[in-house]
Amino acid sequence: MTPALLLLLLLAQAEGPDAPSQAAPARGSAERWHYLTRGEATTLALLPRGGIETREGFMQVEPTLVVDGGEEFGLNVGAAVRLRLWGGEPGAGLVRREDWDSLSDWGQLVRGLKLGSDNWPVGVWVGALEGYSLLSGHLVRRYSNRANPDYHPAGAFLTGRLGPLYVEAFASDVLSARLMGAQAEVDLAHVFTGAQPEPGRYTLGLSAVRDWGRAGGESPPVTLAHVDGTAVLVVRPGFELHVLGGWGERLGEAGAWGAVAGVGADALTPTLDMKLRVEVRRQHGGFRQGYFGPDYELSRWSGVGTSGPPVEQAFFPEGFSAYGEVEVGWDGVRLGELLQRHLYLSLGAEVFDWGRVDVDGRMALQVAGRRMVVAVNGLALGLGQPGARHLYSGELRWRFASRLYALAQGGTRLYPRADGTLRPVAFAAFGLGVDHAR
């Protein structure tokens, strides 16, 4: 499970004195099962920025149940129900219709279901995909399947290992035909000389992803494929340095290809978990690495800005780019699950030689003895070009009693319109929550 997914599941509450420890007892112990029930009630205001759309206000009620079964099992279920207080189009119902008007929207009831662990030959995750990357990340990188605030699918990914072969397959929507793909990696040293004491030092991978375009708003299908090679050059206790390279194509589009070369480093200590990557990329004929990125669910409507052509039809100049990504988890005591980290930071940026810059990131801090969580998210797409897209949000949660906490949220969103444009909206929410853990 990626740190970003854990953040989505576990950041929802700062730890109280009665919360269970995140360190699971030994396998087979009945005491390793823990439960959390939670309820939140907030007011939510949607304030369109420009245009003639009416303002809307809601009472948002959000029940949650979390079951922690250790490394092999975890479940988080619940969903926000928005009850209209004022505003909206004539005839709008009590419950916000856009949250439940498709089969895919019912996927939001499952925030996370985990089966298996890194020690199992097969593992499954079902739920929200937030900051998801498909292995090498050269096709799917930092992707969120709920970036469209009117589309709430449950995604899934499956991992499997057999000898020298490692496979990861995913679907962005388990209830509809949308984004699907897989990447298979072969451990070359294992193939030629047998199992290694340090597996995965030299790998060759093949990935393919297809968007069927049949949910979350219809769009033309698109299929991409990529070949990747990785070599780990330095392995030391708590540190790893590797180089990588790859080649990709957009199938069915003549001359749509891209190449990439880069270097990455991973560092791990009892209090620090850090991953760095720097790449040089070449794009040609409309192909680009990270095509299915953090903004893709909005780019399907408008590639950049709020009213341009969708990403499948938008002109993308040929050229080079430099990409950098950093992910940091730090704790002043000792690293545990992400819930127990004082700092989580994830930042990615790409600079194109024809004048465009894309940046997205998220950060969460635990302060005041872990009783307060501050989280911020930001995305800036197409900086330096006309119609750049900016999206920002923040959240504050403060536990003022063992089972009570206050929360405040605010920021900007883009809501799709029926004509294919995007409606910019500012939002704000304030409320209280209560939980009980055992």
Residue pairs with C-beta under 8 A, 6 or more apart in sequence:
1 114
1 125
2 131
2 132
2 133
3 131
3 273
3 327
3 329
3 338
3 344
3 346
4 130
4 131
4 132
4 142
4 346
4 362
5 112
5 125
5 127
5 128
5 129
5 130
5 131
5 132
6 337
6 338
6 339
7 130
7 131
7 338
7 344
7 362
7 364
8 111
8 112
8 128
8 130
9 66
9 74
9 76
9 111
9 112
9 127
10 337
10 338
10 339
11 338
11 339
11 364
11 373
11 375
12 38
12 64
12 397
13 19
13 36
13 38
13 373
13 397
13 399
13 405
13 433
13 435
14 366
14 370
14 371
14 372
14 373
14 397
14 398
14 399
14 405
15 339
15 340
15 370
15 371
15 399
16 371
16 399
16 401
16 402
16 403
16 435
16 437
17 402
18 402
18 403
18 436
18 437
19 36
19 437
20 34
20 36
20 68
20 437
20 438
22 336
22 337
22 339
22 340
23 336
24 32
24 68
24 70
24 71
25 31
25 32
25 70
26 32
27 70
27 71
27 72
32 69
32 70
33 67
33 68
33 69
33 70
34 67
34 68
34 437
34 438
35 65
35 66
35 67
35 68
35 437
35 438
36 64
36 65
36 66
36 68
36 435
36 436
36 437
37 63
37 64
37 65
37 66
37 435
37 436
38 63
38 64
38 65
38 66
38 78
38 433
38 434
38 435
38 436
39 61
39 62
39 63
39 64
39 433
39 434
39 435
40 60
40 61
40 62
40 64
40 407
40 431
40 432
40 433
41 59
41 60
41 61
41 62
41 431
41 432
41 433
42 59
42 60
42 62
42 407
42 409
42 429
42 430
42 431
42 432
43 57
43 58
43 59
43 60
43 85
43 429
43 430
43 431
44 57
44 58
44 59
44 60
44 82
44 427
44 428
44 429
45 55
45 56
45 57
45 58
45 427
45 428
45 429
46 55
46 56
46 57
46 58
46 87
46 425
46 426
46 427
47 55
47 425
47 426
47 427
47 428
48 54
48 55
48 423
48 424
48 425
48 426
49 412
49 424
49 425
49 426
50 424
51 423
53 423
54 87
54 88
54 89
55 86
55 87
56 84
56 86
56 87
56 88
57 84
57 85
57 86
57 87
58 82
58 83
58 84
58 85
58 96
59 82
59 83
59 85
60 80
60 81
60 82
60 83
60 429
60 431
61 80
61 81
61 83
62 78
62 79
62 80
62 81
63 78
64 76
64 77
64 78
64 111
64 435
65 75
65 76
65 77
65 78
66 74
66 75
66 76
67 73
67 74
67 75
67 76
68 74
69 75
71 117
71 118
71 119
72 115
72 116
72 117
72 120
73 114
73 115
74 112
74 113
74 114
75 112
75 113
75 114
76 110
76 111
76 112
76 113
76 127
77 109
77 110
77 111
78 109
78 111
79 108
79 109
79 111
79 152
80 99
80 108
81 95
81 99
82 95
82 96
82 99
83 94
83 95
83 96
84 92
84 93
84 94
84 95
84 96
98 150
98 415
99 105
99 108
99 150
99 152
100 106
102 151
102 176
102 215
103 175
103 176
104 151
104 152
104 153
104 173
104 175
104 176
104 178
104 215
104 216
105 151
105 152
105 153
106 175
107 152
107 153
107 154
107 155
107 173
107 174
107 175
108 128
108 146
108 152
108 153
108 154
109 154
110 126
110 127
110 154
111 127
111 128
112 125
112 126
112 127
112 128
113 124
113 125
113 126
113 127
114 123
114 124
114 125
115 123
115 124
115 125
116 122
116 123
116 124
116 159
117 123
121 160
121 161
121 162
122 158
122 159
122 160
122 161
123 158
123 159
123 160
124 156
124 157
124 158
124 159
125 156
125 157
125 158
126 154
126 155
126 156
126 174
127 154
127 155
127 156
128 145
128 146
128 154
128 155
129 143
129 144
129 145
129 146
129 155
129 157
129 170
129 172
130 144
130 146
131 142
131 143
131 144
131 294
131 346
131 362
132 140
132 142
132 143
132 144
132 145
132 155
132 157
132 170
133 140
133 141
133 142
133 143
134 140
134 141
134 168
134 170
134 181
134 182
134 183
134 207
134 209
135 168
135 183
135 185
135 205
135 207
135 228
136 183
136 205
136 207
136 226
136 228
136 230
136 244
136 246
137 290
138 207
138 226
138 228
138 246
138 248
138 260
138 289
138 290
139 181
139 183
139 207
139 208
139 209
139 224
139 225
139 226
139 248
139 289
139 290
139 291
139 292
140 170
140 179
140 181
140 209
140 290
140 292
140 293
141 289
141 290
141 292
141 293
141 294
141 348
142 290
142 293
142 294
142 325
142 346
142 348
142 360
143 172
143 179
143 292
143 293
143 294
143 296
144 294
144 297
145 153
145 155
145 172
145 173
145 179
145 297
146 152
146 153
146 297
147 294
147 295
147 296
147 297
147 298
148 216
148 217
148 297
148 298
148 301
148 416
149 413
149 414
149 415
150 415
150 416
151 215
151 216
151 217
151 297
153 172
153 173
153 174
153 175
153 176
153 178
153 215
153 216
154 173
154 174
154 175
155 170
155 171
155 172
155 173
155 174
156 170
156 171
156 174
157 168
157 169
157 170
157 171
158 168
158 169
158 170
159 166
159 167
159 168
160 166
160 167
160 168
161 167
163 190
164 186
164 187
164 188
164 190
164 191
165 184
165 185
165 186
165 187
166 184
166 185
166 187
166 200
167 182
167 183
167 184
167 185
168 182
168 183
169 180
169 181
169 182
170 179
170 180
170 181
170 182
171 178
171 179
171 180
172 178
172 179
172 180
173 179
173 215
173 216
175 215
176 214
176 215
176 216
177 212
177 214
177 215
178 211
178 212
178 213
178 214
178 215
178 216
179 209
179 210
179 211
179 212
179 292
179 296
180 209
180 210
180 212
181 207
181 208
181 209
181 210
182 207
182 208
183 205
183 206
183 207
183 208
183 228
184 205
184 206
184 207
185 200
185 203
185 204
185 205
185 228
186 203
186 204
186 205
187 196
187 199
187 200
187 201
187 202
187 203
188 202
188 203
188 204
189 196
189 199
189 201
189 202
190 196
190 199
198 232
198 235
200 232
201 231
201 232
201 235
202 230
202 231
202 232
203 228
203 229
203 230
204 227
204 228
204 229
205 227
205 228
205 229
205 230
206 225
206 226
206 227
206 228
207 225
207 226
207 228
208 223
208 224
208 225
208 226
209 223
209 224
209 225
209 292
210 221
210 222
210 223
210 224
211 219
211 221
211 222
211 223
211 292
211 300
212 221
213 219
213 220
213 221
213 222
213 300
216 297
216 300
217 300
217 301
217 416
219 300
219 310
219 312
220 312
220 313
222 250
222 291
222 312
223 250
223 251
223 252
224 248
224 249
224 250
224 251
224 287
224 291
224 292
225 248
225 249
225 251
226 246
226 247
226 248
226 249
226 289
227 246
227 247
227 248
228 244
228 245
228 246
229 244
229 245
229 246
230 242
230 243
230 244
231 242
231 243
231 244
232 240
232 241
232 242
233 241
233 242
233 243
234 240
234 241
238 267
238 268
238 269
239 265
239 266
239 267
239 268
240 265
240 266
240 267
241 263
241 264
241 265
242 263
242 264
242 265
243 261
243 262
243 263
243 264
244 260
244 261
244 262
244 263
244 264
244 279
245 259
245 260
245 261
245 262
246 259
246 260
246 261
247 257
247 258
247 259
247 260
248 257
248 258
248 259
248 260
248 287
248 289
249 256
249 257
249 258
249 287
250 256
250 257
250 285
250 286
250 287
250 291
253 285
253 286
253 287
254 285
255 284
255 285
256 284
256 285
256 286
256 287
257 284
257 285
257 287
258 281
258 282
258 283
258 284
258 287
258 288
258 289
259 281
259 282
260 279
260 280
260 281
260 282
260 289
261 279
261 280
262 277
262 278
262 279
262 280
262 323
263 277
263 278
264 275
264 276
264 277
264 278
265 275
265 276
265 277
266 274
266 275
266 276
267 273
267 274
267 275
268 274
270 334
270 335
271 330
271 331
271 332
271 333
271 334
271 335
272 328
272 329
272 330
272 335
273 328
273 329
273 330
273 335
274 326
274 327
274 328
274 329
275 325
275 326
275 327
275 328
276 324
276 325
276 326
277 323
277 324
277 325
277 326
278 322
278 323
278 324
279 289
279 322
279 323
279 324
280 320
280 321
280 322
280 323
281 288
281 289
281 320
281 321
281 322
281 323
281 350
282 319
282 320
283 289
283 316
283 318
283 319
283 320
283 321
284 318
285 318
286 315
286 316
288 316
289 323
290 323
290 350
291 311
293 299
293 358
293 360
294 348
294 360
294 379
295 360
295 379
295 381
295 389
296 311
298 389
298 414
298 416
298 422
299 310
299 311
299 381
300 310
300 311
300 312
301 310
301 416
301 420
301 421
301 422
302 308
302 309
302 310
302 420
302 421
302 422
303 309
303 310
303 311
303 313
303 314
304 314
304 381
304 382
304 385
304 387
304 388
304 389
305 382
305 386
305 387
305 388
305 389
305 422
306 387
306 389
306 414
306 421
306 422
306 423
306 424
307 387
307 421
307 422
308 314
308 387
310 420
317 352
317 354
319 352
319 353
319 354
320 352
320 353
321 350
321 351
321 352
321 353
322 350
322 351
323 348
323 349
323 350
323 351
324 348
324 349
324 350
325 347
325 348
325 349
326 345
326 346
326 347
327 345
327 346
327 347
328 343
328 344
328 345
328 346
329 335
329 338
329 341
329 343
329 344
329 345
330 341
330 342
330 343
331 340
331 341
331 342
331 343
332 342
333 340
335 341
338 344
340 370
341 366
342 365
342 366
342 367
342 370
343 363
343 364
343 365
343 366
344 362
344 363
344 364
345 361
345 362
345 363
346 361
346 362
346 363
347 359
347 360
347 361
347 363
348 359
348 360
348 361
349 357
349 358
349 359
350 357
350 358
350 359
351 357
355 384
355 385
356 382
356 383
356 384
356 385
357 380
357 382
357 383
357 384
358 380
358 381
358 382
358 383
359 378
359 379
359 380
359 383
360 378
360 379
360 380
360 381
361 377
361 378
361 379
362 375
362 376
362 377
362 378
363 375
363 376
364 373
364 374
364 375
364 376
365 373
365 374
365 375
366 372
366 373
367 374
368 398
371 398
371 399
371 400
372 396
372 397
372 398
372 399
373 395
373 396
373 397
374 394
374 395
374 396
375 394
375 395
375 396
376 392
376 393
376 394
376 395
377 391
377 392
377 393
377 394
377 411
378 391
378 392
378 393
379 389
379 390
379 391
379 392
380 388
380 389
380 390
381 388
381 389
381 390
382 388
382 389
389 414
390 412
391 411
391 412
391 413
391 414
392 411
392 412
393 409
393 410
393 411
393 412
393 413
394 409
394 410
394 411
395 407
395 408
395 409
396 407
396 408
396 409
397 405
397 406
397 407
397 433
398 405
398 406
398 407
399 405
400 406
403 434
403 435
403 436
404 432
404 433
404 434
405 432
405 433
405 434
405 435
406 431
406 432
406 433
407 429
407 430
407 431
407 432
407 433
408 428
408 429
408 430
409 427
409 428
409 429
409 430
410 426
410 427
410 428
410 429
411 426
411 427
412 424
412 425
412 426
412 427
413 424
413 425
413 426
413 427
414 422
414 423
414 424
414 425
415 422
415 423
415 425
416 422
416 423
417 423
